[in-house]
Amino acid sequence: MMEGLTVNSLSTMKKISLLSALCFLAALPALAADKFTEIRAKVEGTYELIEWDDGEAKLTPPEVAARYIIRDGKVTWISHKQTGNKLMSNALYGDYRLDESTFAYGYGEWLEVIVEDGKTRISRDPKPDMKSLTLPAMRTLALTLDNGIVRAVGGITRFEFREDGMDQTNTNSGYTRKYKRVKN
């Protein structure tokens, strides 16, 4: 036995240590809930395009316009891009899942309209590189939260969500779309 400590004081120290450990364990779900609340607040919202860097040129409104909406389990992307005599418009609608460590999304509805040289082409089929996003399949990205920035990374896709907006990058094609958060 340690000098100066009685059986009662050792018993009390064990109880205090046990109580401290239990308090710490009880606080873990609250810490996790706070983290998810912060992630959700950064990811969910309505975003308006401010720049589209397609690897060859940086386009800004009015040459390009887009909205990305992530809310209530649904994801919507609507875009218009005017280059020369070609106008391309897209509308995609689907689902997403979000938790503390992943962001997964996919589209069930596709519409692309291209007007070029006075001719209009309409397609409801996903492009070959987008088939992995056709519901029920979803592209799943790993999430990290660092200094208030949520990063979602997986395969060729990267999102960076901030308080003021988000960036979406395709590492394969090199495009980056920059969005500002729209205040409701």
N, C-alpha and C positions, 0 to 999 in steps of 0.2 A: 504494500500500500504506500502511496505517496505521503511524504511527511506533511503534516498539517491538514490533511484532508480526511474527513470522516466518511464513513459509509453513506451517511445522509447527504453530504455535499456532493459526493460522486454520483449518487442517484439523481440528485437535482441537476447536475451538469448533463447527464445522459438525457434527462427529460427535456432540457432546454435545447440540446443538440437535435433531438428527435423532432421537437416542435418546430425548430428553424427549418429543418429539412422538409417537413410536411408543408409549411407555409410556402417555401420555394416551389415545391411540386404543385401546390394548389394554384400558384400564380402563373404557371406555364400556359394553361389554356387561354388566360386573359392576354398574355403576351402574344400568343399565336393569333388570337382574334384581332388584336390591334394591328399586327402586321398585315393580315388579310384585308382589314378595313382600309389601310393605307394603299395596298396594292390595287384594290378594287376602285378606290377613288382616283388613282392615277390612270388606270386602264379604261374604265367605262366613261363614255362621254361622246360628244359630237365634235368632230374635227374638220376644219376647213383648210384645203390645200393652199400653201403660200409659195411653194417651189417644187418643180419636178425636174430633177436632174436625171436625164435618161442615158448618161454616160457620154453622150456626144454634145448635148446642149442643155443649158439650164433654162427652163421655161417657167414663166410666172403668169398670173392672171393678167390680161384676159385670154392669152393663148391656151391656157389650161385652167380648168376649174374642177374641183372634186370635193366630195364630202365623204367622210368615213364615220359611221355611227356604230358604236359598240354599247349596247344597252339592253338590259332585261333578257339576256340569253340570245339576243339576235344581233347579227352583224350585217351592215349594209354599206356598199361602196358604189358611189355614182361618180362618173368622171366624164369630162369632155376635153379633148385635146385637138387643137387646130395647128397643123404644120403645113405650110404652103397651101395647096388646094385640097388638102385631105382633112376631114373632120372625123374623129373617132369618138364615139360615146359608148360607155359601158354602164351597166347596172347589174350588180350582184347582190343577192340576198341569201342569208343563211343563218347558221347557229354558231354559238361559241360556248366553251366551258372555261371557267376560271377557278383556280384554287391557289393555295399558297405557293405552289411550285410549278404549275403549268398553265399555259394559255393555249387552248386548242380551238381552231375555227375551220369552218367549211361552208361551201355554198350549195344551195339546192336550186336556185334560180339564176339563170345567166341570160344576159341580153347584150349583144354588141351590134352597134349600127355604125357602118362606115360609109361616108359620102365622099366620093372622089371622082373628079372629072364629070360631075353631073350624074353619076351612077350611084345607086344606093344598094348596099349589101347588108343583110340582116342575118345574124346567127344567134341561135339559142344554145349552141354547144360550147362547152368549155374548150379552151385552147389545149393542145397536148401537154404543155407544161403545167397546166392547172388541174388536170384530171385527179391528182392526189388530193385536191380540195373539194371534190364532188361528194356531197353527203350521200351515204352516212360516213364516208371517210373524212377525217379531219387532219389538218396539219397541226402537230403538237409541238409546242415550243417550251423550252425550260425557262422558268422565271427566276430572276434574282432582283433583290431590292437592295440598293446601295446608295446611301446619302440622298434619299428621296427620289431616286431615279429607278424605274422598273424597266429591266431589260428582258426581252423575250427572244430567245435564240434557238433555232433549230433548222438543220439543213441549210438551204440557201436563203432563208428569211431571217431578218432581224428587225425587231421593233424596239424603240426606246421611248418610253412614256414618261413625261414630265408634267409638272403642274400646269405649264403654259402650252403644252402641245405634245406632238409625237413625231418621230421619224420612222419611216419604213424603208428598209434597204433589201434589195435582192442581190446577194453577193455573186450570183452567177451572171446576171446581165449587167450589173453595175448601177442600176437605177437607184435613186434615193428620192423618196417623196417626203417633203417636210410639211407638217400641218400645224396650225394653231388651234388651241382649244376654243370652242365657241361657248360663250357664257349663256346659260339659259335664263 
